[in-house]
Amino acid sequence: MNPLGEAPQAQGTGELTVTAASLEDWHQVAGWAAEEGWNPGRGDVACFHPTDPTGFFIGRVGDAVISSVSIVNYSEQYSFLGYYLVHPDHRRQGRGLATWQAAFPHAGTRTIGLDAVPEQQSTYGRAGFKSAHDTLRYGGRPERSGTPATDVVPVTAAHIDAIAAYDRQCFPAARRAFVSRWLTAPGHVAHARVRAGRITGYGVIRPARDGHRIGPLFADTPEDAEALFDSLTARLGPEDEVSIDIPEPRQAAGALVTARGLEARSHTVRMYTGPVPEIRAERTFGVTTLELG
């Protein structure tokens, strides 16, 4: 039995070789993700790849890259799987399965999380993943709502340690290096709410292939999240669209973006191989990414 619980299909011609992906390789994979309608951020690859450079895998036939999967180890306990893709010209030949089999041991005994498209939920279920909740992608042109709160400020280098500590309460592992890159990457705009000298939330908006994406949006309260959302979207033009991915159990988050004119457009399913990591889930008003958690 293979990790996906399926019989291997007929192999295509040419031997598949699976190796760790270079940064340049992963730009090609990000292009595939865009073609699949994932709408990746324009600078995502430069932020993602250094998080675990040995956790990004590609399959080659000859010189051609034809498959991919990422298994990013965040800690000794937690890993996240994404970018499970096969080029359309090489599908239904067992190439994706072979890439998965070669890459999956990278996670060791860690709990693995992923966001599955609905049509693949049963496939991941056969590999030992269990569903935790749906995540809804909302999108649209955000409506303005008054003047942004004065205690929402642009993030500076002086905030990074405090934001990384706050992020750790909302994410299953410490990821300071990633957070630092994410806050300061070209084109990214990061804001924090600071009340009485304490971070009560932060958010990032970044340019995507189409429009902009917000993620993460972590906040103590709906009021904090609302102030951050309004600040992040304040500089968008009237025709600019924004999208944000919200765990379905977070009804307050859905109500916030719906009130700002966004609508649910698609959904994924968050799944795990082991115990669901304990976090301050009530603070999640928007996940960071579907590709790296």
N, C-alpha and C positions, 0 to 999 in steps of 0.2 A: 504493500500500500504506500502511495506517495503522500507528501504533506497535504495535498488538496483532496485526497480521497477519491481520485479519478484514475481510470486507466489511461496511460499515455496514448496519445494519438499518433498517427503516422508521422515520422520525421520528414522534413523537407530535405532537399538535396543540399549538401555542404555541411561540414562539421561546425557545430556551435561551440564557441569558446566564451566562457563567462569570466570577466575580470573586474577589478575595481575600476570605477570610472574617473577620468580626469575632469577638471573643471570645464574644459572645452567640450568633452563628451557630453556633459550634463546640459550644456546649452542646447544641444541637439534634442535631448529628451524633453527639455522644457518647451521646445517648439512643437513636439508631438502633443504635449499636454494642452497647448493652446489650440491645436487643431481638433482636439477632443472636446473643446468647449469649456475647459477648466478655468480659463481666464487668469493665468498666472500673473503675478506681479512682475514688472519689467526688471527689477533687480533681485529677484528671489534667489537665483542660482548662486550669486556671490555671497549671499547670507547663509544659504542652506549648506553648501558643500563643505565649508570648514567645520561644521558642527561635528561631523564624524567622517573624515575623508575616506576611510576604508569601508564605509557603510553604503556607498552608492555603487551599484553594479550594472553592467551592461553586457549583453550578449552580442557577439559578432559572428557573422559568417563571412569568412575572408576578411576584407577590409570594411565591410558594411556593418554599421550598428543597427541591430534589428529588434532588440528587446531591452527592458530595464526593470529594475526594482530598487528601492532604497529601504534600508533597515538601519535606522539611525539610533545608536545606543546613547542614551542620555545619562544613564547611571548604571550601577551594578544591578538594579532592579527593574529598569524601565527602558523600553525601546519603542520606536514608532515606525510603521511600515507605510510606504507610499510609492507613487510612480510605477505601479505594476502595469506595464504597457508593452505591447508588441506592435511593431509597425504593421499597418494593414496588409502589406504584401506578403507577410510571413505568419499570419494568424492561422489557427486550426492545424498546426503542424507539430505541436508539442514544444514549441520554442519557449513560450512563456513559462510553462511548467518546468522545463529544464533550467531556466534562469532562476526561478523560485527555489528549486531544490539546491542549487549551488550557493545561493545567497542566504537562505534561511538560517543556517547554523551560526551566522554572524551574531545573532541575538542571544545565543547560549540559552540559559534558563530564565531569562528576563520575561516579565509580562510584556506582551507586544500589543500596542494599540494600532488601529487603522480606521479610516473613514471609507466605507464601501459604498459604491453605487448600488442601488437596490437590486439590479439584475445579477450582481455578483454576491449578494448576501448569503445565499445558500452554499455557494462554492467555498467561501471563507468559513462558513459554519462547519463544513466537512473537514476543514483543516484545524478545527479546534477553537475557532473564534466564537465568542458569544456576544449577542447584541446587548448594548447598554441603553442606547436611546437614538432617536433620529436627530439630525442636525439640518436645519432649514437654511437655505440661502435666500436672503432677501435682497432685492435690488430695486433701483429706481432713481429718480431725481429728488434729492432730499429737499423738503420744504424748510424755509427759514423760520426761526422761532425766536424773535427778539434779539437782544444783545447777549453775546457769550458771557458767562460768569467771569468776574475779575480774578477769581482765585484759580482759574485754569491757566497754566503757564506753559510756554514752550520748554521742552526738556533740554537741559544742558548737561555737560559732563559731571557737574556737581550732583545731579539727581540719579546717576546710573546705579550706584550701590543701593540706594533706597528702593529704586524701582525693581532691581533684580531681586531684592529681598521680598518685595510685594508680589512679584511674579511667581516666586517659589510657592507661595500660598495658593496660587491659582493653577499651577502646572505640576504634574507628578514628579518632576525632578528639577534640581538646580540647573540653570542654563544661562549663567551670567554672560559668558562670551557671546552666545547667540543674541541675548537681549541687547548687549552693547552694539553689536553689528546692526541689529534690527532698528534700534533707535536712531542711529546715525547714518544709515545708508543713504546714498544720493537719491533724492526724490522723496524720501520718507519724511513725513511730518509727524512728530511725536509730541503729545501734550500730557501733562499730569495735573491732577487737582491736588492742591496743597492747602490743607485746612489746619490752622493752629500748628503749623510747622510739620504736619504729618501727611504723607501721601495717602489719599483716599481713593485713588484710581489712576489709571493711565490708559492711553490709547494711541494707536498709530494708523495713519492713512497713507497709502502708497499708490503710485500709478500702476495700472494693470494694462494688459493688452487692449482691453475695452474699459474705459472709465477708470474708476479708482476702487480700491478695496480697503476696508477698515478691518484691522485685526492686529493685536488683540484689542478688545475693549473690556477691561477689568475694572470693577468699581465696587466700593463698599455698599452703595445704595442706588436705587433707580435714579435718584436726584443727581448723584455724582455722575452716573453713566450718561444722563441726559445732558448735563453741562459739558462733558467731554465730547459727546457726539456732535453737539451744536458747534463747539469750538473747532473740531476737526473738519467739519464740512463748511465752515463759514466762508472760506475763500474759493469754494467751487463756483464755477459759472452756472447760469440758469439751465444750461443744456447738459451739464456734466452729470453722469450717472455714478452711483456708488453701490457696492455690494458688501454684505456682511454675513457671516455664517454663525448661526445662533443655535445652541442646543435646544431642542423642542421643550424640555421641561422648564426652561427659563421664560415663563410666560410674560414676566415684566419686561424682559428684553424685547420680545416680539411686539408687545404693546407699544414700547418706545419707538421702534423703527416704523411700525405701522402708522403711528401718529405723525411721523415725519414724512409720510408719503411713499414708503417702500412697500413692496409686496413680495410674498413668498413665491419663488420661481422654480426651485428644485430642492431635492433633499438627498442626504447621504445617511448612512447608518454607522454610528460609532460602535466598534467591536473591540473586544480584548480576549487574549488567550488565558489570562489568569485573573486574580482579584482586581476589581476596579480600583485604581489608585485613589487614595483619599486626598481630596483637595477642598478648598473653599468654593464649591461649585456655585453657590449663590452669588458669587462675585463675577461670574462669567456672563457678560453681555455680548460677547463676540469672541470666537476662538481666534487664535493667531493665524493658522493656516490649516487647510485640510491635508496638505502634503507632509507636513512635519509636526502636526499636532498643535 
